[in-house]
């Protein structure tokens, strides 16, 4: 069975490719290699077909489908950084909405078994300190990023409803692990702590996220691809909720650094307070549960970044530009 993986040179897509390969699937990756894509993530994987292509390029995508004739499409490719979407929403709407439309249209022309559409927990909007999101909770996205992901999510629903395309939607929580592009919160903290630089924390650091190790998410999506019901939506969460400030303190503690490195900066505009997913559906229907607890997962991730500081440093020009724009005192 062959899977066409979009965004397979990205953080989670590459973890998915590794796990699917171990399970003997044939894989073809389509990735534009934006600033966030990096082929080093795939270096260790053998017998991989790779196409450098933009998902909005209809002709190129159609050719890839003609050559590969995939059984499954697992759609990870996206613009993914909320802060960047606040600076400029255009690439988010282009890739996440129009790019998804192109993939859905072309999948419709080929006889695919399943199209796995990767959305996010951010489609639901925010929670206060109580409650959790169920798959049928109304969607109320707040950032340009989450709005573009909601449009992607709903387009998948529309193509299932309207054209009978076999779509399944996944809404994962906050992922972390090796190879995450270092604009995201955990690698920023690890890098800055390692360098003894001030660690920027938005607002008072009280925002809560549900932290999931990347391989757990990749496994969940593969199992949903194999066992999920067409037209259904599955939340994918770990149950490990943590406030941002506690995440920073935990990293500092593991690295044996002082809390004095913490520096509070002006809050992100429209910053969602808390996300938390109810995962009864994936547990009961698919039989999946997250395996990695945050202490083990964070420790593994920190160790990986400390051993790959050179990799982060190849991205420093881009990062410093971004940090100047988003971390305001
Ligand atoms: P990432 O930014 O690390 O990787 C995205 C990949 O998509 C990159 O390799 C990039 O080159 C590629 N890409 C971007 N635009 C493209 C285009 N127009 N055409 C082809 N390829 C393109 O992202 P990630 O963190 O691995 O996230 C993967 C998916 O999971 C995304 O859809 C994201 O919205 C979703 N998601 C992520 C998280 C998380 O915590 N990281 C949580 C929930 C959902």
Boltz pocket constraint, residues with backbone or C-beta under 6 A from the ligand:
constraints:
  - pocket:
      binder: B
      contacts: [[A, 6], [A, 7], [A, 8], [A, 9], [A, 10], [A, 11], [A, 12], [A, 13], [A, 30], [A, 31], [A, 32], [A, 33], [A, 34], [A, 35], [A, 36], [A, 37], [A, 38], [A, 53], [A, 54], [A, 55], [A, 56], [A, 75], [A, 76], [A, 77], [A, 78], [A, 79], [A, 80], [A, 81], [A, 95], [A, 99], [A, 118], [A, 119], [A, 120], [A, 121], [A, 149], [A, 171], [A, 172], [A, 173], [A, 174], [A, 175], [A, 176], [A, 179], [A, 180], [A, 181]]
      max_distance: 6.0
